[in-house]
Amino acid sequence: MQADQTAFRTMKDTPAREYLVSGSPLCPGCGGEIALKLALKAMGERTIVAFVPSCFGLLTLYPYSSMKNSTLFTPFACGPAAAQGIVDGINIRVEKGEIKDPRSKVLVLTGDGAAYDIGLQSTSGAIHRRLDFYYLCYDNEAYGNTGFQFSSATPFASATSTTHATESTPGNPLRKKDLFEVWRAHRPPYVATVAVSRPVDLLRKFEKASKIRGPKLFIALGVCPTGWGSEPRETVRVDRLAVETGIWPLKEAVGGRVVHTYVPRRRAPVEEYLKKQKRFQHLFSPKENRGAVQAIQNAVDSYWEGVSE
Amino acid sequence: MLRVRLHGRGGQGTKTAGSIISLAATLEGYHAQDSPMYGPERRGAPVASFVRISRDQVNERGYITSPDVVVLFDRSLASSKAVDPLAGLRKAGVLVANEGPEGTEGSVVRIDASSRARRLVGRDNVSAAMAAATCRALGISRVENVLSAVETELREVGLADQDVQKNLALAEECYSLVPALGVRDQDSPEAEHALAEVRYAPHYVSTSLIMSTGNSPQKKTGGWRTSRPVIDYSKCTNCMVCFVYCPDSAIHLDADGAPRIDYDNCKGCMICLTECPIRAVSEEAP
């Protein structure tokens, strides 16, 4: 899309209307909540949200709801299957002539636990069937709602409540699963990563996706002060550092072709991001684990060496 | 059996304090059981935990509705109708409260654990302080066993060595400040509630349908705040940054495009202060 075709040029263009409202049970300074707030602003009122057990499952907790949209709570593995049901139901009502112009969008909202692990098969099925839906994963890189247990989205060396940092292991020994590529391998028409420190990029991606039929998939970095041990007030800063260090690349794939929507000109050293978070504290104190930090830096560098556009 | 109910806010160490008290009692040869309230609320939100201590095996389960002891971590909870920390406290029951001025009157023990924790540990987490004061007031555990319990439980939650040491000093100080009141325990079990019979109901009755969307502002999460962001309108340029980044949509734009903070629900994360490009947001008492 050409820049002149977008409604979002600067932060000033952020729609004033809120669909996510105050009073949620989420932690102060939740990064994923900002991502959802912005995504709903771009998607608008006629968005039906299907969501699964996760921190964001608490956004509707009887008798309260923190979204103005219609919502449907579904089992952990079934978000995209529920989306299929909603889409089919709307189509049947259109066929019967009960509604004329549905104009409804269906959004599956999950954390990384459902997106990377528990709900991956139903997502795979929905993409394969070319279901016309949106998927937003707010990725806080662990099972944050239950006490920050490791998930396959947990990055290398992160301490979680199930991957303790000990003398022999520096937290999580495994590397983060590349869900962007797993999804892209299904050849969806649109898949993107977003970060709240670049809100215009986020809004534009949802805007662009709205013109595409079929599966539209998003992974948002969800800075998690409670699980990551970062300061709630620094959420956007931590998010910005994830982008500026190159740890969280901002990209999209339209029809399978990957384009980076923001390339940090001079990547900040990964330490700047890691040091803001207690989950990586063991890499620096009581003594520095240079090997692990260097391994993280090398992985970032080798990723960007392979980036051509 | 001695029943202890702890009320605090998420992040203050309410759950950990329960575990410390329970372990300290166990080390003295008592049977003990502790559990936190299970709930979805987060850092800053009201939470509770429960400890039962007995010479015999503890078979009772669940939340404690008529405690012998209430431990209050945050004075602001006392006036909360939703929390009502003293609810069900037995006659001659003990209250251990985190507030100044310090001292003991009858069965009320006041200790300014927050100030002491900020001084000795550098942050307002009072799990070790409140647990030690409670153990002493109840006379259930000697200081060495309290310290051993503090060390075990704080290591369990992953505290670094130097922080464990600081908390041990804090616990020892708080233990020494409180007199041993001793509490007569009660033999009577908690009042039993009759089981309600749940009849089959169709889905539109039995499912928790929320017919009113976007109604959570009624919850008033402003009470979670530990800091209050205040906008200086003489500096504000209406740039919208705070509005865009407020996670809770607690900042809206008025008719002139100026940001207005909804203090009824602002949780005090202070992202607006950090992100304001011209530093027009200041931090004040909650």
Chai-1 contact restraints between the chains, C-beta under 6 A:
chainA,res_idxA,chainB,res_idxB,connection_type,confidence,min_distance_angstrom,max_distance_angstrom,comment,restraint_id
A,M11,B,M240,contact,1.0,0.0,6.0,A-B,restraint_1
A,M11,B,V244,contact,1.0,0.0,6.0,A-B,restraint_2
A,K12,B,M240,contact,1.0,0.0,6.0,A-B,restraint_3
A,T14,B,V244,contact,1.0,0.0,6.0,A-B,restraint_4
A,A16,B,L253,contact,1.0,0.0,6.0,A-B,restraint_5
A,E18,B,S249,contact,1.0,0.0,6.0,A-B,restraint_6
A,L20,B,S249,contact,1.0,0.0,6.0,A-B,restraint_7
A,V21,B,G214,contact,1.0,0.0,6.0,A-B,restraint_8
A,V21,B,S216,contact,1.0,0.0,6.0,A-B,restraint_9
A,V21,B,P217,contact,1.0,0.0,6.0,A-B,restraint_10
A,V21,B,S249,contact,1.0,0.0,6.0,A-B,restraint_11
A,S22,B,P217,contact,1.0,0.0,6.0,A-B,restraint_12
A,S22,B,D248,contact,1.0,0.0,6.0,A-B,restraint_13
A,S22,B,S249,contact,1.0,0.0,6.0,A-B,restraint_14
A,S22,B,A250,contact,1.0,0.0,6.0,A-B,restraint_15
A,S22,B,D262,contact,1.0,0.0,6.0,A-B,restraint_16
A,S22,B,N265,contact,1.0,0.0,6.0,A-B,restraint_17
A,G23,B,S216,contact,1.0,0.0,6.0,A-B,restraint_18
A,G23,B,P217,contact,1.0,0.0,6.0,A-B,restraint_19
A,G23,B,K219,contact,1.0,0.0,6.0,A-B,restraint_20
A,G23,B,T221,contact,1.0,0.0,6.0,A-B,restraint_21
A,G23,B,N265,contact,1.0,0.0,6.0,A-B,restraint_22
A,S24,B,S216,contact,1.0,0.0,6.0,A-B,restraint_23
A,P25,B,P40,contact,1.0,0.0,6.0,A-B,restraint_24
A,P25,B,E41,contact,1.0,0.0,6.0,A-B,restraint_25
A,C27,B,R42,contact,1.0,0.0,6.0,A-B,restraint_26
A,C27,B,R43,contact,1.0,0.0,6.0,A-B,restraint_27
A,P28,B,G44,contact,1.0,0.0,6.0,A-B,restraint_28
A,P28,B,K267,contact,1.0,0.0,6.0,A-B,restraint_29
A,P28,B,C269,contact,1.0,0.0,6.0,A-B,restraint_30
A,G29,B,C269,contact,1.0,0.0,6.0,A-B,restraint_31
A,C30,B,P247,contact,1.0,0.0,6.0,A-B,restraint_32
A,E33,B,P247,contact,1.0,0.0,6.0,A-B,restraint_33
A,I34,B,P247,contact,1.0,0.0,6.0,A-B,restraint_34
A,L58,B,P40,contact,1.0,0.0,6.0,A-B,restraint_35
A,T60,B,I210,contact,1.0,0.0,6.0,A-B,restraint_36
A,Y62,B,S208,contact,1.0,0.0,6.0,A-B,restraint_37
A,Y62,B,I210,contact,1.0,0.0,6.0,A-B,restraint_38
A,P63,B,I210,contact,1.0,0.0,6.0,A-B,restraint_39
A,Y64,B,N215,contact,1.0,0.0,6.0,A-B,restraint_40
A,Y64,B,S216,contact,1.0,0.0,6.0,A-B,restraint_41
A,Y64,B,K219,contact,1.0,0.0,6.0,A-B,restraint_42
A,S65,B,I210,contact,1.0,0.0,6.0,A-B,restraint_43
A,S65,B,T213,contact,1.0,0.0,6.0,A-B,restraint_44
A,S66,B,S216,contact,1.0,0.0,6.0,A-B,restraint_45
A,K68,B,T213,contact,1.0,0.0,6.0,A-B,restraint_46
A,K68,B,G214,contact,1.0,0.0,6.0,A-B,restraint_47
A,P199,B,V244,contact,1.0,0.0,6.0,A-B,restraint_48
A,T226,B,R43,contact,1.0,0.0,6.0,A-B,restraint_49
A,P232,B,C269,contact,1.0,0.0,6.0,A-B,restraint_50
A,R233,B,M270,contact,1.0,0.0,6.0,A-B,restraint_51
A,R233,B,I271,contact,1.0,0.0,6.0,A-B,restraint_52
A,R233,B,T274,contact,1.0,0.0,6.0,A-B,restraint_53
A,T235,B,I271,contact,1.0,0.0,6.0,A-B,restraint_54
A,V236,B,Y245,contact,1.0,0.0,6.0,A-B,restraint_55
A,V236,B,I271,contact,1.0,0.0,6.0,A-B,restraint_56
A,V236,B,E275,contact,1.0,0.0,6.0,A-B,restraint_57
